[in-house]
């Protein structure tokens, strides 16, 4: 798109957009300066002597290498105050990027070694998020499939006690191939009885069968990634027919090798087919990305600005706010967009 038609470049326009995000992990969104402060707090790491080395640490050979790096990074979240500090840093960063509303994953079971309960971790995260009241952030605790269904069931009961902390649903991430969705059917049925929304990572580190399991066995409202559903056209047709919301993370999938190139990612094709797709960053600090960067990347592949706005509208439509809250958010988003349009952008 030429600047003769649009006074703002694509990068400027994407940065200025009012944003809604449904798939971002708080632990993977800690700005590098904040993470560096935590590393220094605990005596540093000889393998990461400075900020430049920290940035280089977040380049991955493949998906297992990413998981290994995720575990390494978690070593520097040890005390309740670390969670509060990092949550505030994430909220301030997202607010500065133009986010109006966020539904964020967090993974309390990953931190059992700290001695903190899921309830304590969620309370600590909420204290940090509440220091940025301009940005509403709802919490989606990840039950972390690697612990198996029994631990997931225990975690569910613990996080279900924390609705007053902004917990609105549950997710299931981790080692997808080793712990397929079918193992967690009873856990997700229990979540529905507890009136919690449900999402599941699928089709990221495993193939279309994982997406089908999330869809047909777990009966989730949203699926995170779902990328490899593209390998099964009949499954894509079923996702379209059922209207299940898909939390797509193109640059994450590129960085971890789930797709060979951004052009190979199905996001734009699925939008044009009418699937309920939103764009998200997953772990933006660990993938050196932002929501504006996701939008700009698709514009570079031939998406139109109208299509970028449609991704955001589908995020608004797929969020888990109650109906009145969704209407209020949509009105705020439209007002902010109108301000941007008024500039001629």
Secondary structure, DSSP 4 states (H G I P E B T S, - for coil): --TTT-SS-HHHHHHHS-EEEEEEEGGG---HHHHHHHHHHTT-BTTB-SHHHHHHHT--SSHHHHHHHHHHHHTT--SHHHHHHHHHHHHHHHHHTTEEEEEEEE-GGGGGGGT--HHHHHHHHHHHHTT-TTSEEEEEEE--GGGHHHHHHHHHHHHGGGGGGTEEEEE--S-TTTS-GGGGHHHHHHHHHTT-EEEEEESSSS-HHHHHHHHHTS--SEEEE-GGGGG-HHHHHHHHHHT-EEEE-HHHHHHTTSSSSGGG-SHHHHHHHT--EEE--BSHHHHT--HHHHHHHHHHTT--HHHHHHHHHHHHHHS-S-HHHHHHHHHHHHHHHHHHHHTT-
